[in-house]
Amino acid sequence: MSPEGQQEPVAKCSNAGMFVSSFSARSSQSRTATLAFKFGGSSLLGADRMLHAASLVREAASHSHVVAVVSAMKGITDGLLAVAKTLEAGCRSDARRDAQHIFALHLEVLHDLRLAPQEHARIEHDLHLLGRDLLHDASPETRPSSAERAALQDRLASNGERFSARLFAAALEKSGVPAVPVSSSEFVLTCDTFRDAHPQIEETRRRGREILLPLFADGRVPVVTGFIGATRDGRVTTLGRNSSDFSGALIAHVVDADELVIWTDVDGIYTANPREAAEAKLLHELSYDQAHALAAAGAKVLHAKVLPLAAETEMVVWVRNTFNPQVRGTRIGPAIENDSSPVLPRRCHNSDLRGEA
């Protein structure tokens, strides 16, 4: 049973030929390519989907360095923010009960991964440590003051990514990929604006490379939490809602990734919402400027900060379907000569054009 009820079946397909030629072509170069894979909540919803996502990483890791950036499982962050609101209302026992339920959902996913007994015990121990921190924050001795609420909300919200990173690293290990979970709060330095913190890019890059590059050298895949940072005094912050794609671009920037792949639940970027408009067309190639224009027209294709960060180093960004990986998806990169992409709409009313990863 999934944490969100009945799951949609994961597409059954061979990994052969899954990645476009630009990925595999790099493997023949003298320098090993570096790829950043960003997985969101739908892609990690339960054990089956985690193992499926792990198969995508395994294929790429056979010829490239890969860093995986993960969101919380779908619905978990909303549940944790609801716990914060319950605390604000003074309902301490209800908040602890709801936090215990969230913790239990992750233990259920661990059970469904069906790890070897020794590995199961090790991961279960780690989850219990995370759960202890969650339950501590969900049941403070006193009602949080107005000054404390924002910081507490960020600490609570960060737990979803921490659980997800630990479980996805276990799914990778089961799939034969050496992996290690990494909390981005260890190196993403932010201001102290809780709930919408802004990272200090260069300091984050310096600190992140000290942690992540040695893992590549050891042949391991870092599984990094999305949208979490920390202030200079170590208080946990979040980069704000709807910022998970930006966190993927930020981590990709830290490791000098050649390409960032945003794995989602549609085949790429469309001219309109494919769930609502039969005439919607998949856009195979976009320049950074075109993708930015599409976002400005009203489509939440990517977080606004992704494209400038990618353009700075000419990093290619892909939007691809986790559940239909045979499809090439949408490539966003430097402008291509003789580009024949469709004319973009002057205005787009479809806020969920890309879907949720």
Secondary structure, DSSP 4 states (H G I P E B T S, - for coil): -BTTBSPPPPPP---TT-S-HHHHHHTTSSSPPEEEEEE-TGGGSSHHHHHHHHHHHHHHHTTSEEEEEE-PPTTHHHHHHHHHHHHHTT-HHHHHHHHHHHHHHHHHHHHHH---HHHHHHHHHHHHHHHHHHHHHHS-SSPPPHHHHHHHHHHHHHHHHHHHHHHHHHHHHHTT--EEEE-GGGT-BB-S-TTS--B-HHHHHHHHHHHHHHHHHTT-EEEEESSEEE-TT--EEE--TT-HHHHHHHHHHHTT-SEEEEEESSSSEESS-TTT-TT--EE-EEEHHHHHHHHHTT---S-TTHHHHHHHHT-EEEEEETT-TTS--EEEES--TT--PPPPPS----TTSS---
